[in-house]
Amino acid sequence: MAETEYKRLIQAAKEKALFGFLAAVQRAMQDADKGIVDLLLAAKSGLDQTALTSLRHFLRQDGNMFLRRIDTLFRNYLDRALQTMYVDLRSGMRKLSADELSLIDDEVVNHQIEVGRLSERMREANEEVIGRLNVIIGQMHGQHEARERENPFRPYLLARALYEAIRESASDDAKARLLFEHLSNAMIQHLPGYYGAIRDVFESAGMRGRFQAQQSRAAHHQRYFGAPPGGLPDQISARIIPGLQRLSETMQAGVKGAAEGKSASPDKDQPATVQDFIRKMFSPARTLPGEGRATGVAANPLAAQLSRYQKMAAQGQAVSDGLQPGQNQLAALREKLDLGNASTMERMTVEVVAMLFEFILDDEQIPAELRALIGRLQIPILKAAVLEPDLMHDEEHPARQLLNRMSSAAVGVDASSAAGQQLAAEIERIVRRILDEFDSSSAIFAVSVNEFEQFLTAHLKQDDSRTERGIEAVEAAEKYSVLLSNTTNSLCDVLLPLNTDKRISDFIINVWPHVLVQASWRDLEKQVQPEQADSLFQQYRSVLPELLWSIQEKQNPQERSALMRLLPPLVKRLREGLDMAQLPEDESTQILDQLVALHTQVLRGAASAAGRELSSLDDLRQAFSRVVVSWDRASWGLGEPPQPRAAIIEDLFGRFGLQAEFRLDVKSAATSAADREFLAQTYLLGTRVELRAADGAMQPGQLVWVSTHRSLYLFKKERDGGLVLYTFAALLEALNGEEIIPVEYAPVFERAVESLLFGAGSMKDTVV
């Protein structure tokens, strides 16, 4: 890696770390404060109350001083760690003399124990991303073994900064221990975002943190990294070894030609081995020596030749006698192509794509009939790779996406069933169209991807009313949650400038959004528009301005008289709204009792409005008229998905007359943007999985729906058609805990690449 690029990445990661760490500490302090308040309410002894009150006072009064101290400590530790990455500046035991050794006091021992424990908890909560960062830092320094102590973003430095900042800021040991406990628990919840941001810096530059040809911890269902379990089958290995040898010879010829002045001068970044070349070829944001940009068919002799063979394939003709159209045509095609004018990169592309299809066409997870149909795309895929070299390292390239999506949908399908035949017919239609129409633009692949997604959407719920109703219930649950969140935000916006009694504002924000959304749902069922005067939504929204006006001081007898007339219908609608929101009886009683006390205070004239400007009832009605709940326009603008509540989901599934297994609770730390991106990219409609039953047995299932804003994932068991619903966070937790195992450890193109890398790594490295 060039030194300037190295420095740019390290500086960018450092800035993300400094900003993210301070943000995580601030959020942890806020969460700890909320937790301490809850504990204070439940505290039974005076000693507990005193200790908790002291912590709360520290967080609120000395919080800024603490933040400055921990920021300084972390900056110093991070700077030191960045200087010592894979540089032996640490004193080892063999370098110390007896004069430098001394007894270790209890405080040092406690320091190491507490910091070590917190480091381990941080690591366990972010194991995958920290592991990748360890690998990335190692690779940046030319290492083939990751060592966490060399990672400047390792958990130990975060834990140490927190421990020492507390020790330096707290007034006594007891308070310091309690602070460390509460802040540690709270901080762990915010580290996924911290590590996700650092990871994004490196991954945006194409550094994924993978050591190739290594098996993952769960070899039976590896995910995106590692070699196929058990290595390559002998028959596959025998077929790709000649291709790998030709790649090596082509590379050697290119270097020799450069040395003799017959071609461009050798590039200092020229890969040294076949495995290095293949790895670089498929790494994002990488350009290999001799790699050109997209050109039209007319300007590219090799693409023009491939177009002629594509027409043959469209007519059902094999490239060579004895080959079926669904078999690997590219090995035979290479012998027929005139590669005299082809660049080194184009010749190597032909070899690599031919070897990729050796794996794809031998993938036993895909039924042979469907494999043969998908295999007819091999000439168009090769032509697309010649015209657009980005295909090889761009996971979002539409040709690559189409190959992956059709293959994933075909995994495990019974090709003789009605559903299998429908899938085969759609794949055949798309393949035929590409063979007939693909010229030089990848737009046809993009159109085909969209058409195939539309087919899958209809295909997965056809002739299955339970699945169709399940999809409707999932969408309704998410939309309900979106409306609930949006309504809460709208009410907060209205209440903010009104300076309302906190008891009433808390009631409105925490309870009344449920009433308004529930009223809107009932209007929808009765086909009543929310704008109609007799809609339930209008009736329950009108409660809010009347409620706020009712607790204001009354300036004259006329206003008190108006209040007396207003109260009976207001209280009645409040009771009905609380019942609609299904609030427990004791909570409803407590709320109504509070209102009685407030109204009594107002009627007695005991309330004081000194220094406050009172709003008229008309003004309040105008303010709350901005609060709108519309099922047709439920939009979600935040980066992370909404958080549907379990009670809402269960209620809506009940309304649709459905039984389902709900996996909604989450015990682990909050998800990061990288986690959500992983789900969005890999868990698509039709993904086949194995679901772990209560007795530990695995049963096949399929992802049949993902809600609009990706908050809910609906699976169907293949044996009995039962539905299983996960929130996005619960799904991530289930994947980490291996309660769900994907049938494909990676899409077919990625599996082929990993297998090719494994095959190249198993060869004796050939230095060019």
C-alpha positions in Angstrom: 0.0 0.0 0.0 1.3 3.5 -0.9 2.4 5.5 2.1 0.1 8.4 1.3 -2.9 6.0 1.2 -1.8 4.4 4.4 -1.5 7.7 6.2 -4.9 8.8 4.9 -6.7 5.7 6.1 -5.0 5.8 9.6 -5.8 9.5 10.0 -9.4 9.0 9.0 -9.8 6.0 11.3 -8.2 8.0 14.1 -10.7 10.8 13.7 -13.6 8.4 13.7 -12.3 6.7 16.8 -11.8 10.0 18.7 -15.2 11.3 17.8 -17.0 8.0 18.2 -15.5 7.2 21.6 -16.5 10.6 23.1 -20.0 10.2 21.7 -20.2 6.6 23.1 -19.2 7.9 26.5 -21.7 10.7 26.4 -24.5 8.3 25.5 -23.3 5.9 28.2 -23.5 8.7 30.8 -27.1 9.5 29.7 -28.1 5.8 29.9 -26.4 5.4 33.2 -28.3 8.4 34.6 -31.6 7.0 33.5 -30.8 3.6 35.0 -29.8 5.2 38.3 -33.1 7.1 38.4 -35.0 3.8 38.0 -32.9 2.2 40.7 -33.6 5.2 43.0 -37.3 4.6 42.7 -36.9 1.0 43.6 -34.2 1.5 46.4 -35.4 0.3 49.8 -32.5 1.2 52.0 -31.1 4.6 52.9 -27.6 3.5 52.1 -28.6 2.5 48.6 -30.4 5.8 48.0 -27.4 7.8 49.3 -24.9 5.9 47.0 -27.2 6.3 43.9 -27.9 9.9 44.6 -24.1 10.5 44.8 -23.6 8.9 41.4 -26.4 10.9 39.9 -24.9 14.1 41.3 -21.5 13.2 39.8 -22.9 12.6 36.4 -24.9 15.8 36.3 -22.5 18.2 38.1 -19.1 16.8 37.3 -19.9 15.2 33.9 -18.1 17.8 31.8 -14.9 17.5 33.9 -15.1 13.7 33.5 -15.6 14.0 29.7 -12.5 16.3 29.4 -10.4 13.9 31.4 -11.4 10.7 29.6 -11.0 12.4 26.2 -7.4 13.4 27.1 -6.5 10.0 28.3 -7.9 8.2 25.3 -6.2 10.6 22.9 -2.8 9.9 24.6 -3.4 6.1 24.5 -4.5 6.1 20.9 -1.6 8.2 19.8 0.8 5.9 21.5 -0.9 2.8 20.1 -0.7 4.2 16.5 3.0 4.8 17.0 3.7 1.2 18.2 1.7 -0.8 15.6 3.9 -3.8 14.7 6.9 -1.8 16.1 8.7 -3.4 19.0 8.9 -0.4 21.3 7.6 -2.2 24.4 10.0 -3.4 27.1 10.1 -7.1 27.4 11.0 -9.1 30.5 14.3 -10.1 29.0 15.3 -6.5 28.6 14.6 -5.5 32.2 17.3 -5.6 34.9 16.6 -6.6 38.5 16.9 -2.9 39.5 13.8 -2.1 37.4 11.6 -4.7 39.1 9.4 -3.9 42.1 6.5 -5.4 44.0 3.0 -4.7 42.5 0.6 -3.0 44.8 -3.1 -4.0 45.2 -4.3 -1.0 43.1 -2.3 -2.2 40.1 -3.7 -5.7 40.4 -7.2 -4.3 40.7 -6.6 -2.1 37.7 -5.5 -5.0 35.6 -8.4 -7.2 36.7 -11.2 -4.7 36.2 -9.8 -3.4 32.9 -9.2 -6.9 31.6 -12.8 -8.0 32.5 -14.3 -5.0 30.7 -12.0 -5.5 27.7 -13.3 -9.1 27.4 -16.9 -8.0 27.6 -16.4 -5.3 25.0 -14.7 -7.9 22.7 -17.5 -10.5 23.1 -20.1 -7.9 22.2 -18.2 -6.9 19.0 -16.2 -10.0 18.3 -16.6 -10.1 14.5 -15.8 -6.5 13.7 -12.8 -6.4 16.1 -11.5 -9.6 14.5 -11.7 -8.0 11.1 -10.0 -4.8 12.3 -7.2 -7.0 13.8 -6.8 -8.6 10.3 -6.9 -5.3 8.5 -4.2 -3.7 10.7 -2.1 -6.8 10.2 -2.5 -6.8 6.4 -1.6 -3.1 6.3 1.7 -3.9 7.8 2.4 -6.9 5.6 1.5 -9.5 8.3 -0.2 -12.8 7.7 -1.2 -13.3 11.3 -3.5 -10.9 13.2 -2.5 -9.9 16.7 -5.0 -7.8 18.7 -2.3 -6.1 20.8 -1.2 -4.3 17.6 -4.7 -3.0 16.9 -4.8 0.7 18.1 -8.6 0.4 18.3 -8.6 -2.6 20.6 -11.0 -2.7 23.5 -8.3 -2.6 26.1 -7.5 1.1 25.5 -11.2 2.0 25.8 -11.5 0.1 29.1 -8.3 1.6 30.4 -9.3 5.2 29.6 -12.7 4.7 31.3 -11.2 3.1 34.4 -8.4 5.7 34.9 -10.7 8.7 34.2 -13.1 7.5 36.8 -10.3 6.9 39.4 -9.0 10.4 38.8 -12.4 12.1 38.9 -14.4 10.3 41.6 -13.9 11.3 45.2 -13.7 7.9 46.9 -13.2 4.2 46.0 -16.8 3.2 46.6 -18.2 5.8 44.2 -15.5 4.9 41.7 -16.4 1.2 41.7 -20.2 2.0 41.3 -19.5 4.5 38.5 -17.3 2.0 36.7 -20.0 -0.7 36.9 -22.8 1.5 35.6 -20.8 3.3 32.9 -19.3 0.0 31.7 -22.7 -1.6 31.3 -24.1 1.4 29.5 -21.0 1.9 27.3 -21.0 -1.6 25.9 -24.4 -1.0 24.3 -22.9 1.9 22.2 -19.7 0.2 20.9 -21.2 -1.4 17.8 -21.6 2.1 16.3 -18.1 3.1 17.4 -16.5 0.0 15.8 -18.8 0.1 12.8 -17.6 3.6 11.9 -14.0 2.6 12.1 -14.6 -0.5 10.0 -16.4 1.6 7.4 -13.3 3.7 6.9 -11.2 0.7 5.9 -14.0 -1.1 4.0 -14.8 2.0 1.9 -11.2 1.7 0.7 -11.7 -2.0 -0.2 -10.1 -3.5 2.9 -12.4 -6.3 4.1 -10.1 -7.9 6.7 -10.2 -11.5 5.3 -7.3 -14.0 5.4 -8.1 -16.3 2.5 -7.9 -20.0 2.5 -8.8 -20.3 6.2 -11.8 -22.2 7.5 -14.2 -20.3 9.8 -15.2 -21.5 13.3 -18.3 -23.2 11.9 -17.1 -25.1 8.9 -20.5 -26.5 8.0 -21.9 -23.0 7.3 -19.1 -20.6 6.6 -20.2 -17.0 5.9 -18.4 -15.0 3.2 -14.9 -16.0 4.3 -12.8 -19.1 4.4 -12.4 -22.1 2.1 -15.0 -24.8 1.4 -14.9 -27.3 4.2 -12.6 -30.2 3.5 -10.9 -28.4 0.6 -11.8 -28.8 -3.1 -13.1 -32.1 -4.6 -10.4 -33.8 -6.6 -12.3 -33.6 -9.8 -12.7 -29.8 -9.5 -9.1 -29.4 -8.5 -7.9 -31.3 -11.5 -10.0 -29.1 -13.8 -8.8 -25.8 -12.5 -5.1 -26.6 -12.0 -4.3 -26.2 -15.8 -6.1 -22.8 -15.8 -4.1 -21.6 -12.8 -0.9 -22.7 -14.5 -1.9 -20.8 -17.6 -2.6 -17.7 -15.4 0.9 -18.0 -14.0 2.4 -18.4 -17.5 0.5 -15.3 -18.7 1.7 -13.3 -15.8 5.3 -14.4 -16.4 5.0 -13.5 -20.1 3.7 -10.1 -19.2 6.6 -9.4 -16.9 9.1 -10.7 -19.4 7.6 -8.6 -22.1 7.8 -5.5 -20.0 11.5 -6.3 -19.2 12.3 -6.6 -22.9 10.4 -3.4 -23.8 7.6 -5.2 -25.7 4.9 -4.0 -23.3 4.3 -1.5 -20.6 6.8 -1.3 -17.9 6.1 -3.6 -14.9 3.9 -2.0 -12.2 5.4 -1.9 -8.7 2.0 -3.2 -7.5 2.1 -6.2 -9.9 1.0 -9.2 -7.9 3.7 -11.7 -7.2 1.7 -14.9 -7.3 -1.4 -16.3 -8.9 -3.2 -16.2 -5.6 -2.3 -12.5 -5.1 -3.5 -11.7 -8.6 -6.9 -13.4 -8.1 -7.3 -11.8 -4.7 -6.5 -8.3 -6.1 -8.7 -8.9 -9.1 -11.8 -9.5 -6.9 -11.0 -6.8 -4.2 -13.2 -3.7 -4.3 -11.7 -0.4 -5.4 -8.7 -2.1 -6.9 -7.3 -1.6 -10.5 -4.9 -4.2 -11.8 -2.0 -3.3 -14.2 -3.4 -3.4 -17.7 -7.1 -3.2 -16.6 -9.0 -1.0 -19.0 -12.3 0.7 -18.7 -15.5 -0.3 -20.5 -15.5 -0.2 -24.3 -18.2 -0.9 -26.9 -18.3 -4.2 -28.8 -17.2 -2.6 -32.0 -14.1 -1.2 -30.4 -13.2 -4.5 -28.7 -12.2 -7.4 -30.9 -12.5 -10.0 -28.1 -16.1 -8.7 -27.3 -17.0 -8.9 -30.9 -15.9 -12.5 -31.1 -17.9 -13.3 -27.9 -21.0 -11.7 -29.5 -20.9 -14.2 -32.3 -20.7 -17.1 -29.9 -23.5 -15.6 -27.8 -25.7 -15.8 -30.9 -24.9 -19.4 -31.2 -25.8 -20.0 -27.6 -29.1 -18.2 -28.2 -29.9 -20.7 -30.9 -29.1 -23.6 -28.6 -25.8 -24.4 -30.3 -22.8 -25.5 -28.2 -19.4 -24.0 -28.8 -17.9 -27.4 -29.5 -19.2 -30.8 -30.6 -20.0 -33.0 -27.7 -20.8 -30.1 -25.3 -24.3 -29.5 -24.1 -25.4 -25.8 -23.9 -25.6 -26.0 -20.1 -22.1 -27.3 -19.7 -19.0 -25.2 -19.2 -18.4 -23.8 -22.7 -15.6 -21.4 -21.8 -12.7 -24.0 -21.7 -13.5 -25.0 -25.2 -14.2 -21.4 -26.2 -10.8 -20.3 -25.1 -9.2 -22.6 -27.8 -11.4 -21.1 -30.5 -10.9 -17.4 -29.6 -8.3 -15.4 -31.4 -6.5 -13.8 -28.4 -3.6 -12.4 -30.5 -4.8 -8.8 -30.1 -6.2 -9.3 -26.6 -4.6 -7.6 -23.7 -2.9 -9.5 -20.9 -5.8 -8.6 -18.6 -8.4 -9.8 -21.1 -6.7 -13.2 -21.5 -6.5 -13.6 -17.8 -10.2 -12.6 -17.5 -11.1 -15.4 -19.9 -9.2 -17.9 -17.7 -10.6 -16.7 -14.5 -14.3 -16.6 -15.6 -13.9 -20.1 -17.1 -12.6 -21.4 -13.8 -15.4 -19.7 -11.9 -18.0 -21.5 -14.0 -16.3 -24.8 -13.2 -17.4 -24.2 -9.6 -20.8 -22.7 -10.4 -21.8 -25.5 -12.8 -20.7 -28.2 -10.3 -22.5 -26.6 -7.3 -24.6 -29.5 -5.9 -26.8 -27.1 -3.9 -28.5 -26.1 -7.1 -30.5 -28.8 -8.9 -28.9 -29.9 -12.2 -31.8 -28.8 -14.3 -31.7 -25.2 -13.0 -27.9 -25.2 -13.0 -27.9 -26.0 -16.7 -30.3 -23.0 -17.4 -28.1 -20.6 -15.3 -25.0 -22.0 -17.0 -26.2 -20.6 -20.4 -25.3 -17.2 -19.1 -21.5 -18.0 -19.1 -20.7 -16.3 -22.4 -22.8 -13.1 -21.6 -21.1 -13.0 -18.2 -17.6 -13.3 -19.8 -18.4 -10.6 -22.4 -19.7 -8.3 -19.6 -16.5 -8.9 -17.7 -14.4 -8.0 -20.8 -16.4 -4.9 -21.5 -16.7 -3.8 -17.8 -13.8 -5.1 -15.7 -15.6 -3.7 -12.6 -17.8 -6.8 -12.7 -15.0 -8.8 -11.1 -14.7 -6.7 -8.0 -18.1 -4.9 -7.8 -20.6 -6.9 -5.7 -23.3 -4.6 -6.9 -22.7 -5.2 -10.6 -26.1 -6.2 -12.1 -24.7 -9.2 -14.0 -23.2 -10.6 -10.8 -26.4 -9.8 -8.9 -28.5 -11.6 -11.4 -26.3 -14.7 -11.3 -26.4 -14.7 -7.5 -30.2 -14.1 -7.2 -31.2 -16.8 -9.6 -28.8 -19.3 -8.1 -30.0 -18.5 -4.5 -33.6 -18.9 -5.5 -32.7 -22.3 -7.1 -30.9 -23.7 -4.0 -32.7 -26.8 -2.6 -35.7 -26.5 -5.0 -37.5 -29.6 -6.1 -37.2 -29.1 -9.9 -40.1 -31.5 -10.6 -42.6 -29.7 -8.4 -45.0 -27.1 -9.7 -43.1 -24.3 -7.9 -39.8 -25.6 -9.3 -41.1 -25.7 -12.8 -42.4 -22.1 -12.5 -39.0 -21.0 -11.2 -37.3 -22.8 -14.1 -39.6 -21.2 -16.6 -38.8 -17.7 -15.3 -35.0 -18.3 -15.3 -35.2 -19.7 -18.8 -37.2 -16.6 -20.0 -34.6 -14.2 -18.5 -31.6 -16.2 -19.8 -33.1 -16.3 -23.3 -33.7 -12.6 -23.3 -30.1 -11.8 -22.3 -28.8 -14.2 -24.9 -30.9 -12.5 -27.6 -30.5 -8.8 -26.5 -27.3 -8.3 -24.6 -25.0 -6.1 -26.7 -22.7 -3.8 -24.7 -24.8 -2.3 -22.0 -25.3 -4.0 -18.6 -28.7 -2.3 -18.4 -30.4 -5.5 -19.5 -29.0 -7.3 -16.4 -30.3 -4.5 -14.2 -33.8 -4.8 -15.7 -33.6 -8.6 -15.4 -32.7 -8.3 -11.7 -35.8 -6.2 -11.1 -38.1 -8.5 -13.0 -36.8 -11.5 -11.1 -37.3 -9.8 -7.8 -40.9 -9.1 -8.8 -41.4 -12.7 -9.8 -40.0 -13.9 -6.5 -42.4 -11.6 -4.6 -45.4 -13.2 -6.3 -43.9 -16.7 -6.4 -43.3 -17.0 -2.6 -46.8 -16.2 -1.6 -48.8 -17.9 -4.4 -51.5 -20.4 -3.4 -50.7 -19.9 0.3 -53.2 -17.8 2.1 -51.4 -18.1 5.4 -48.2 -16.6 4.0 -50.1 -13.9 2.2 -52.0 -12.9 5.4 -48.7 -13.1 7.3 -47.1 -10.6 4.9 -50.1 -8.3 5.3 -49.8 -8.5 9.1 -46.0 -7.8 9.0 -46.5 -4.7 6.9 -49.3 -3.5 9.1 -47.2 -4.1 12.2 -44.3 -2.1 10.8 -46.6 0.7 9.5 -48.2 0.9 12.9 -44.8 1.3 14.5 -43.8 3.9 12.0 -47.0 5.9 12.6 -46.5 5.5 16.4 -43.0 6.9 16.2 -44.0 9.7 13.8 -47.0 10.7 15.9 -44.9 10.8 19.1 -42.4 13.1 17.3 -45.3 15.3 16.1 -46.8 15.6 19.6 -43.3 16.5 21.0 -43.0 19.3 18.4 -46.4 20.7 19.4 -45.7 20.5 23.2 -42.2 21.9 23.1 -43.1 25.6 23.0 -46.2 25.2 25.3 -44.4 24.8 28.6 -46.9 22.2 29.8 -47.0 20.5 33.2 -44.6 17.6 32.9 -47.1 15.1 34.2 -49.5 15.9 31.4 -46.8 16.2 28.7 -45.4 12.7 29.7 -48.9 11.3 29.6 -49.5 12.8 26.1 -46.2 11.6 24.7 -46.1 8.1 26.2 -49.8 7.1 26.0 -51.8 9.2 23.6 -49.9 8.2 20.4 -51.2 4.7 20.9 -54.7 6.0 21.2 -54.4 8.1 18.0 -52.8 5.3 15.9 -55.4 2.8 17.2 -58.2 5.2 16.3 -56.7 5.6 12.8 -56.6 1.8 12.4 -60.2 1.5 13.3 -61.1 4.3 10.9 -59.3 2.4 8.2 -61.2 -0.8 9.0 -64.5 1.1 8.7 -63.2 3.0 5.6 -63.6 6.3 7.3 -61.2 9.0 6.2 -59.2 10.6 9.0 -60.2 14.1 7.8 -63.9 13.4 8.4 -65.4 15.1 11.4 -66.9 11.9 12.7 -63.7 9.9 12.5 -62.3 8.4 15.7 -59.0 10.0 15.0 -60.6 13.5 15.0 -62.5 12.7 18.2 -59.4 11.6 20.1 -57.1 14.2 18.7 -59.5 16.9 19.9 -59.0 15.6 23.5 -55.5 17.0 23.6 -56.1 20.8 23.2 -59.1 20.5 25.6 -57.0 18.6 28.1 -54.2 21.2 28.1 -56.7 24.1 28.3 -58.4 22.4 31.2 -55.3 22.4 33.5 -54.5 26.1 32.8 -55.5 28.7 35.4 -58.9 30.2 34.7 -59.0 34.0 34.7 -62.7 34.5 35.3 -66.0 32.8 36.3 -66.9 32.3 32.6 -63.8 30.2 32.0 -64.4 28.2 35.2 -68.0 27.6 34.1 -66.8 26.5 30.6 -64.4 24.1 32.3 -67.2 22.5 34.3 -69.2 21.9 31.1 -66.1 20.5 29.4 -64.9 18.1 32.0 -67.6 15.3 31.9 -67.3 14.5 28.1 -63.5 15.1 28.3 -63.1 12.5 31.1 -65.3 10.1 29.3 -63.2 10.3 26.1 -60.0 10.0 28.2 -61.3 6.7 29.7 -62.3 5.4 26.3 -58.9 6.3 24.9 -57.1 4.5 27.7 -59.2 1.4 27.1 -58.5 1.6 23.4 -54.8 1.7 24.1 -55.2 -1.3 26.4 -53.5 0.4 29.3 -53.6 -1.7 32.5 -56.4 -0.7 34.9 -54.1 0.5 37.7 -52.1 2.8 35.3 -55.4 4.2 34.0 -56.6 4.9 37.5 -53.4 6.6 38.4 -53.6 8.9 35.4 -57.2 9.8 36.0 -56.5 10.5 39.7 -53.7 12.9 38.7 -56.1 14.7 36.4 -58.7 15.0 39.2 -56.1 16.6 41.4 -55.0 19.0 38.7 -58.6 20.0 37.9 -59.4 20.5 41.5 -56.4 22.8 41.9 -57.6 24.8 38.9 -61.2 25.1 40.1 -60.0 26.3 43.5 -57.8 28.9 41.8 -54.7 27.5 43.4 -52.7 27.1 40.2 -50.3 29.9 39.4 -49.7 31.2 35.9 -47.4 34.0 36.9 -44.9 34.8 34.2 -46.5 32.4 31.7 -48.5 33.2 28.7 -51.7 31.1 28.6 -52.9 29.7 25.3 -56.5 30.0 24.2 -58.5 26.8 23.4 -58.6 27.9 19.7 -54.8 28.4 19.7 -54.3 24.9 21.1 -56.7 23.4 18.6 -54.8 25.1 15.8 -51.5 23.8 17.2 -52.7 20.2 17.5 -54.2 20.2 14.0 -50.7 19.7 12.7 -50.7 16.2 14.1 -51.9 13.8 11.3 -52.0 10.0 11.2 -52.4 8.7 7.6 -52.0 5.0 6.8 -51.5 5.9 3.1 -48.6 8.2 3.9 -46.6 6.4 6.6 -43.0 7.4 5.8 -39.8 6.5 7.6 -36.8 8.8 7.3 -34.3 7.5 9.8 -31.3 5.4 9.0 -32.1 2.5 11.2 -35.4 0.5 11.0 -38.4 1.2 13.2 -38.7 -0.8 16.4 -42.1 -2.7 16.3 -43.4 -3.6 19.7 -44.1 -7.2 20.6 -47.6 -6.4 21.8 -48.5 -4.6 18.6 -47.2 -7.5 16.4 -49.0 -10.2 18.4 -52.3 -8.1 18.4 -52.1 -7.6 14.6 -51.3 -11.2 13.9 -54.4 -12.1 16.0 -56.5 -9.7 14.0 -55.4 -11.5 10.8 -56.3 -14.8 12.4 -52.7 -16.1 12.3 -50.6 -18.3 14.5 -46.8 -17.7 14.3 -43.7 -18.1 16.3 -42.3 -14.7 17.4 -38.6 -14.1 17.9 -38.7 -10.5 19.0 -36.6 -10.2 22.2 -33.0 -9.2 22.0 -30.4 -9.8 24.7 -27.3 -8.6 23.0 -25.9 -5.1 22.4 -27.5 -2.7 19.9 -27.0 -3.3 16.2 -24.6 -1.3 14.1 -25.1 0.2 10.6 -22.7 -2.5 9.3 -24.9 -5.2 10.8 -28.0 -3.8 9.2 -26.2 -3.5 5.9 -25.1 -7.1 6.1 -28.8 -8.2 6.5 -29.9 -5.9 3.7 -27.3 -7.4 1.3 -27.5 -11.1 2.2 -31.0 -11.8 3.5 -33.1 -11.3 0.5 -36.4 -12.8 -0.5 -36.1 -16.5 -1.1 -33.0 -17.0 1.1 -33.1 -20.6 2.4 -32.1 -21.4 5.9 -32.2 -24.0 8.6 -34.2 -23.1 11.7 -33.3 -24.6 15.1 -36.4 -26.0 16.9 -36.9 -26.1 20.6 -35.5 -29.7 20.8 -32.3 -28.6 18.9 -33.3 -30.2 15.6 -32.8 -28.2 12.4 -35.6 -27.8 10.0 -35.6 -26.2 6.6 -37.1 -22.8 6.0 -37.2 -19.9 3.6 -37.3 -16.1 4.0 -40.7 -15.2 2.4 -40.9 -11.5 3.3 -38.9 -8.5 4.5 -40.9 -5.5 5.6 -40.7 -2.3 3.7 -38.3 -0.6 6.2 -36.5 -3.9 7.0 -37.5 -4.1 10.6 -39.2 -7.5 10.3 -38.2 -10.8 8.6 -40.8 -13.5 8.0 -39.7 -17.1 7.5 -41.8 -20.1 6.5 -41.0 -23.6 7.5 -41.0 -25.9 4.5 -42.4 -28.9 6.2 -45.6 -27.6 7.8 -45.8 -24.0 6.4 -45.5 -22.5 9.9 -44.5 -18.9 10.1 -41.6 -17.6 12.2 -41.1 -13.8 12.6 -37.9 -12.0 13.6 -37.1 -8.4 14.2 -33.9 -7.3 12.5 -32.0 -7.3 15.8 -33.4 -10.7 16.9 -32.4 -12.1 13.5 -28.8 -10.9 13.9 -28.7 -12.4 17.4 -30.1 -15.7 16.1 -27.5 -15.8 13.3 -24.7 -15.2 15.8 -26.1 -17.8 18.1 -26.5 -20.3 15.2 -30.2 -20.6 15.8 -30.5 -19.9 12.1 -28.0 -21.3 9.7 -28.0 -20.2 6.0 -28.0 -23.0 3.5 -25.6 -20.9 1.3 -22.6 -19.7 3.3 -22.3 -17.1 0.5 -23.9 -16.4 -2.9 -22.8 -18.6 -5.7 -20.4 -16.1 -7.4 -18.7 -15.4 -4.0 -18.5 -19.2 -3.3 -16.8 -19.7 -6.6 -14.3 -16.9 -5.9 -13.5 -18.3 -2.5 -13.0 -21.8 -3.9 -10.8 -20.4 -6.6 -8.6 -18.6 -4.1 -8.4 -21.8 -2.0 -7.3 -23.7 -5.1 -4.7 -21.0 -5.9 -3.5 -21.1 -2.4 -3.1 -24.9 -2.5 -0.7 -24.6 -5.4 2.9 -24.0 -4.8 3.3 -20.2 -5.0 4.9 -19.2 -8.3 6.9 -16.0 -8.0 6.8 -13.9 -11.1 
